[in-house]
Amino acid sequence: MPFDIQTVVSIASYGGAGICMGLGAVGAALGVGYTGGLANKALSQKPEASGTIVKNMLIGQAIAESAAIFALVIAVLLIYLSPPATNLLTASALGAAGLCMGFGAIGSGVGSGFPAGEVCLAIVRQPAISGRLTTNMLIGSAVCQTPAIFAMVVALMLMFLNVNNLSVNPTWAALLGAGLSTGLAAIGSGLGGGLAGGASVSGIARQPETFGKVTTIMLVGQAVSQTPAIFGLLVSFILMFKAFPETTSIAAPMALLGAGISMGFGGIGPGIGNGFTAQSAVKWVARNVEASGILTRVMLVGQAVSQSTAIYAMVVSLVLIFVV
Amino acid sequence: MEDITHIPQLTLQLFGFDLVFNTYTILMTWIVMAALIIFAFLATRKVAFVPNLFQVVGEMFVSTFYGLTRDALDDALAKKYFPIICSLFMFLVLSNWMGTFPKLEEPTKDLNTPLGLGLLGFFIAHYAGIKAKGFKKYAKEYCEPMFFMAPLNVIGELSKVVSISFRLYGNMVGGAIIILVVSHLIYSLILPPFLLCFFNLFIGTIQAFVFTMLTLVYISVQVK
């Protein structure tokens, strides 16, 4: 069987599509299932509110599923879009796009399940403000999708990148690293943002008059939880758009791949950790709204410390790219 | 893909240096500023007990953001920093909405705009911190918990600028790329206007608010 360039590119795009949709289905399914479970619990407590609860469950599940739909779009593009392949970099870029979107959809899928589930329980507690609860859930879940959107942007950029004038040897690893960096780092951020969103919905159900303050601190907490994914995006951009000189050694591509892996795995923990901090801060602002100023500050300081591990990972990535 | 990442530029030679202007971004920024100035003029021209439409919207902005600033800082500082916080939000929200109109583009889609605003917020926060605590106490905070952690603390502070500006830029460019690809796939049928509403109006508003609130809490963390 002859292995020409076109065959290798096809292998990469089909393999990438499989990985993309396979991994992308994991997170959304978990999130949607969690939502359905809590909706059942809510229905058993208050069967007469079944209309509102089921409606909110379906809205929430639709948003939680959008991460999987992003993965579906990328997978379909990878299968049907067969670019004219001139060198092996196309194969690497297509495989990396699949990996990036596949991993990137996991966190957001699980994460946006938390607010969607909590809103069902919240309606049982406060049926009168179900509109306000739905709004809050929509904002929380939509912001949760940001890491998945970042992953989709990197995946699309990788697919449409013009690779004709690039050096093959270190750049294949740079493209793979770019995919892994954003894809893996998005897992933690998506999950973390979901934790904050869930706490905010249940907090508003506890004290409806804290709506404004709880939504504000939720947005700030979610934004800071997304910082590791933003660092991953930065490393991906550098890896994609920096020109690397042609080399024959194996060390240079490994350094670039290592840069992506370092930022990717290094971003998972801080994303979830920041999410825990934001979850507690949101929860306690809803219980003690007078202390919201000090709680916001302490949340930010705590998240900054938890973030330092992501910063170490980013420093190692940048050293691997620019120094080694 | 090229027309998203491509930015029209004008290069001038001056004393041997290249001065590069991103013409379209500057033009769009001017349009946003002109719209805000006209709005401010209309809102304050005839201040009345029974307010006109623009006065109502203006009062809404002012009262909401004055409340938020007062919660984060104390009363004296809130009076000082409230104008920049409110105008930052108004500028960003209008910038993010620009792409909804045909022929116009979001200035925030050019990384230079969010990066410039991020640096602005960074310098304001550190100026406020030095002014409130004195330079000695301010510098001492970098040496916590141990003095050899100082370089990492500095990198941590700088990474705040990276994260705040790339968050806005990533969201706006992400929306633009997704709209472009989806429009291309389905031949611009039905879906693109909804996507435009979602990414520009909804996500754009949320990200403008997040940017403003993060600038505010960075000031508040430095001051306290």
Interface residues (C-beta under 8 A of the other chain):
Chain A: V73 L77 I139 A142 V143 T146 I149 F150 M152 V153 L156 M157 F160 K213 T216 L219 V220 A223 V224 Q226 T227 I230 F231 L233 L234 S292 G293 T296 R297 L300 V301 A304 Q307 S308 I311 Y312 M314 V315
Chain B: M1 L68 D71 A72 L152 I155 G156 S159 V162 S163 F166 R167 G170 N171 V173 G174 G175 I177 I178 V181 V182 L185 F202 I203 I206 F209 V210 M213 L214 V217 S220 V221 K224
